[in-house]
Amino acid sequence: MTDINQLENLVTQVRRDILRQVHKVNSGHPGGSLGCAEFFVALYNVLMEHDTNFNMDGKNEDLFFLSNGHISPVFYSVLARSGYFPVEELNTFRLLNSRLQGHPTTHEGLPGIRVASGSLGQGISVAIGAALAKKLNNDNKIVYTLCGDGELQEGQNWEAIMYAAGNKVDNLIVTIDYNGQQIDGATDTVLPLGNLTAKFESFGWEVLTIKEGNNLEAIIKYNERSQIKNRKRKTHLCVTPHCDGQWR
Ligand SMILES: Cc1ncc(C[n+]2csc(CCOP(=O)(O)OP(=O)(O)O)c2C)c(N)n1
C-alpha cells in the first residue's frame, strides 16, 4: 500500500485501535503509542519487506524489534491491520490468557512478535544479534528497531551502540522516539540526554534526523532502503528523532 491518502486513513484507524484497546481495560501506555502511529504504518506498509505468513526465523525478510515494549497497542494494531492476526483480537488487549499482553511476549505465540520486550534497554542488543545472523546467512535484508528516548538512559543501550560500531553492523536501522517525555516527566528533567546526534556520531553511527516525526512522507523519505544500499561508508544508521515536538 503506497497511496498516501490510504496510509493517512490507516494512521487514523490505528489511533482509534490504540484508544479502544487502552480505554477498554483502563490500562496501558497511549502516549508513545499514539505518537508512533505514522512510524509503524510507514514501516509495515512501505519500508519493510516482510511476510505476514509469520515465521519466527524471518529469513530473507526485513525484521523489526520493538524495544520500548510498553507501546504495544500501536504494534498490535499495525500487525493486525497488516494481516498477522485477526483485528477482533485487539479486543483482548491486556486480558488474562490473551495473546496481547501489556508488553509483547513470545510464548503466547502472537504472529509478528519475535522477542519479549518491556524491560527497557534491550532492543538494540537483540536487533544487533539478528543483524549479525543475517550477515552470517548471506541474507541482505535489514533489521529495524525502535527505542524510546527515556529508554536510552539504560546503560545496556550504550554497550550495544558501541558494539555495533566496532563490529560494522551496517544492516541495522535504529529509530529513537524522541518525544522528550518519559513516565516521570520530561527527559530533560529526569536525566538529560544531551546532544543525542553528537553522542551517536561519536560512537561511530550515522544519524539521520526526521524533523517531522508525525509526517508519513517525511518518515518514508528518510527511511528509504535505498539510503542504506547507496551508502559507500560502512556505517550504522540511527534515524532520530522520529516523533517531533508535539508531545513536549
Ligand atoms: C528497565 C525498565 N525500567 C523501568 C520501566 C518502566 N517504564 C515503562 S515506560 C517508561 C518510560 C520510558 O520512557 P520513554 O522510553 O521515553 O518512553 P515514552 O514514555 O516516551 O513512551 C518507564 C520508565 C521499564 N519498563 N523497564
The ligand as a Gaussian input file, in Angstrom:
#p B3LYP/6-31G(d) Opt

LIG

1 1
 C       14.101000      -1.484000      32.811000
 C       12.812000      -0.715000      32.968000
 N       12.746000       0.301000      33.858000
 C       11.601000       0.988000      34.005000
 C       10.487000       0.671000      33.278000
 C        9.177000       1.426000      33.496000
 N        8.852000       2.269000      32.353000
 C        7.919000       1.887000      31.448000
 S        7.707000       3.026000      30.230000
 C        8.841000       4.058000      30.933000
 C        9.173000       5.396000      30.319000
 C       10.212000       5.269000      29.262000
 O       10.355000       6.496000      28.598000
 P       10.457000       6.550000      27.035000
 O       11.381000       5.493000      26.569000
 O       10.810000       7.941000      26.648000
 O        9.019000       6.139000      26.528000
 P        7.687000       7.053000      26.366000
 O        7.217000       7.378000      27.723000
 O        8.068000       8.263000      25.568000
 O        6.751000       6.156000      25.608000
 C        9.392000       3.505000      32.101000
 C       10.399000       4.160000      32.939000
 C       10.593000      -0.407000      32.369000
 N        9.567000      -0.791000      31.595000
 N       11.769000      -1.076000      32.218000

